[in-house]
Amino acid sequence: MNAPLNLAELRPGFSEPVGDSQSVFRALLTATAQPGTRVEVGKALFPPVGLNQAAAAVLLTLADQDTLVWLEPGLRDSAIESWLRFHTSCPLTDQAEEAAFAVVSHAGLAAQILSGFNQGDAKYPDLATTMIVMVPDLAAGPTVVLEGPGLETIAEIAPQGLPDFFWSERADLVAHFQFGIDVMLCAEATLISIPRTTRIQTKGE
């Protein structure tokens, strides 16, 4: 994944990199501390086709030369690669288990894809992959219930476009405390963070 940079069609990143990344980082802290809370990030961004504003803002803020990023096959060899490499200097990887961040569209999710990512280990649980999942909407799909740290009682979310197996596979991965993957659901310029410590039930369970 070392294609030459295509600078001719390169889109801009943050207009004020330091201030904008600090603002997004604060929003991500809020979203992660309070799972299910929707925060707006990257509204002023115009990322390459295939990458929505929230996902772009997360990567501009958290990805750097020391973080391996995995892109779903449908997003590779595109303007997204050049944009990420230019603005974040992040290396890209084809090996899911190596990734610090994984970027996937709801349409690109496939059965067993989650299990291919780093689940962390007893010594370094924080090495678990953060999966950035782009969805059409955060309030137009089936309702799921969130419980766990950061929630006084429960929270309900309704992301659209996730396949039926997504939540059950995630439940299997986070069954052992501290292990699993962290998920950020991104729709346009809004996101919800779901840490691996959050328990989820689908309606009807």
Secondary structure as GFF3:
##gff-version 3
##sequence-region A 1 205
A	DSSP	alpha_helix	17	33	.	.	.	ID=ss1
A	DSSP	beta_strand	39	40	.	.	.	ID=ss2
A	DSSP	alpha_helix	53	62	.	.	.	ID=ss3
A	DSSP	beta_strand	69	71	.	.	.	ID=ss4
A	DSSP	three_ten_helix	73	75	.	.	.	ID=ss5
A	DSSP	alpha_helix	79	88	.	.	.	ID=ss6
A	DSSP	beta_strand	92	93	.	.	.	ID=ss7
A	DSSP	three_ten_helix	96	98	.	.	.	ID=ss8
A	DSSP	beta_strand	101	105	.	.	.	ID=ss9
A	DSSP	three_ten_helix	106	108	.	.	.	ID=ss10
A	DSSP	three_ten_helix	114	116	.	.	.	ID=ss11
A	DSSP	three_ten_helix	125	127	.	.	.	ID=ss12
A	DSSP	beta_strand	130	134	.	.	.	ID=ss13
A	DSSP	beta_strand	144	147	.	.	.	ID=ss14
A	DSSP	beta_strand	155	157	.	.	.	ID=ss15
A	DSSP	alpha_helix	165	173	.	.	.	ID=ss16
A	DSSP	beta_strand	182	187	.	.	.	ID=ss17
A	DSSP	beta_strand	190	194	.	.	.	ID=ss18
A	DSSP	beta_strand	199	202	.	.	.	ID=ss19
###
